[in-house]
């Protein structure tokens, strides 16, 4: 049973040197008892 469904997640942040695209178009789903970490 899916308890979290994420589609096309994108995360950007801004620095002095420009924009950093940390995550681009990531999709996933989690079921009860599962854990997900995005480390970069």
HUNOR-V946634 format. One record per residue. N is the residue number from 0. PSI is psi as a letter, one per 40 degrees, with the letter a starting at -180 (* if undefined). OMEGA is omega in degrees with one decimal (none if undefined). NEAR is the number of other C-alpha atoms within 10 Angstrom. Layout:
n: [N:N]
psi: [PSI:PSI]
omega: [OMEGA:OMEGA]
near: [NEAR:NEAR]
//
This chain:
n: [0:1:2:3:4:5:6:7:8:9:10:11:12:13:14:15:16:17:18:19:20:21:22:23:24:25:26:27:28:29:30:31:32:33:34:35:36:37:38:39]
psi: [h:h:e:h:h:h:h:f:h:h:h:i:i:h:i:d:e:a:h:h:g:d:h:h:f:h:i:i:i:h:i:h:e:i:i:h:h:h:h:*]
omega: [179.6:176.7:176.3:-179.8:-177.4:-179.9:172.7:177.5:175.4:178.5:176.9:172.4:-172.9:176.8:176.0:-177.3:179.1:-177.1:175.0:176.7:-174.9:-179.9:-178.9:173.7:177.9:176.6:177.9:170.6:-179.4:174.4:179.0:178.6:179.3:178.5:177.3:174.6:174.2:-176.6:-178.3:none]
near: [7:9:10:10:10:11:10:11:11:12:12:10:10:9:7:5:6:8:10:11:11:12:14:11:10:11:11:11:13:14:11:9:6:9:7:8:5:6:5:5]
//
